[in-house]
């Protein structure tokens, strides 16, 4: 009955999300706006903002900022903008190694303080972001 339907819905949804991830990594430009929002923002809800920079998420940093604005989270978008202004005044470089090279130009203490402050602020809002992302999935039907 209802339980089996819930399991099927969940399975179908995770298969759809898997497809979005596949497209996102192999042919990013083919993602629809709705898919892109989920692709860029979902990793933030599980791993935080610092992870965004040390992995491949920040390769799509400006899209991620736009997607946070689209979901009505300008405060989180602004956190990324502020961090970028400090650490990447010439734009966010492609690839984790290139970003690490930029981080290495700063004092470790400053970087650690900024990361801690950024993550503390972010995690206070992450639950609401996660809810908004779930509403986005349900409203747009991208999980079907």
N, C-alpha and C positions, 0 to 999 in steps of 0.2 A: 503494500500500500504506500502510504505517505512517506515512510522511512526509505523504501526502495527508490521512490521518485527523487527524494532529497539526495541520496547517494548518486543516482544517475545524473542529476543536475550538476552536482559537484564534480563528477568525473568529466562530464561534457565541458564544464567550465574550465577545468584544469587543462584539458586537451586544447581548447580554444586559446587559452593563455599561453600554452606551450607553443602553439603556432605563431602567436604574436612575437614571442621571444625569438623563435627561429627567424622570422622575417626581419625583426629588429636587428639581429646580428648579421644576417646575410645580405639584406637589401633594405636598409633603414628607410630610404625614400619612398618605399612602397607602403609603409604604414599609413593608415588613415589618421587624421588628427586625434580621434578618440583612442585608437590603439596606441599612438605615440605617447599620449598623456599617461596612459597606464604603464607603458614600457619604461618611460623615463622616471616616473614618480614612485612606482611600486618598490624599486630597490632602496629608495630613501627610507621607506617605512619599515624595512627589515634591517637595514644596515647603518642608517644615519648619513649625515652630511660628509663627515671625514672620509668615509668609505667611498663616497661619490668621487672624491678627488684622487684617492690612491688606486682606484680601479678604473675601468673604462667609462663609467657613467659621465665623468666630466668632459669626455670627448663631445658630448651633446649638452654641454653646460647651458648655452644660451637657450636651447629648446626647453631644457628642464626648467629654467627660470620662467619662460613663457607658459609652460604647462602648469606650474605652480600658481601663476597669476590666473590662468584659465579656471583652475579649481577654487579660486578665491582664497589663496594663501600668500598674499603679498608680503607678509612678515617673513616667511621662510624664503621666498624669492629674494627679499632684501638681504637676508643673511648671506646668501650666496653672492649677491652683488658686492656686499661689503668685504667679504673674504677675498673675492676676486680683485677688488680695488687695492687691497693691501699686498697680496701675494702675486697677483698676475696683472700688473698695471698695463701691460702690453697685450692683454688677451690671454685666455686660458690655452696653454699649449696642448697639442694632440699627444695623447699617450701618457700613461702613468710615469714612465721614466723621465720624460721631459718636464712633467710637473714636479717630480722629486728634485730635479736639478734646480728648479726655481726655489723650492722649499729650503734647499741646502744653503741658500744665500742668506738665510735669516738665522737668528739665534734660536737654538732649540727650545730655550725657556719661553721665548715669545710665542713660537709656533705652538708649543704645548698648551700655553695659557689660552691662546686664541681658539685652538681646537676644542678645548674643554668648555669654554664659554659658548662656542657655537653649538656643540652637541647638547649641552645642558638646556639651552634655549629651545633647540629643535625637539628634544625628547618630550618637553612639556606640551608640545603641539602635535606630536606625531600621532596620537590616538585619534584626534580630530581629522588629521590628514588621511589616516587609514579609513575612517568612516566615509569621508568625502570620496575617496577612491572607490570604495564599495558601491556607493550611490552612483558614481560615474559608470561603473561596470553595469549595474542594473538598468540605469536610465538609457544607456547607449546600446545595450544588448551585445557588447563586444565579447562577453563570456559565453555566448550561446554557440 
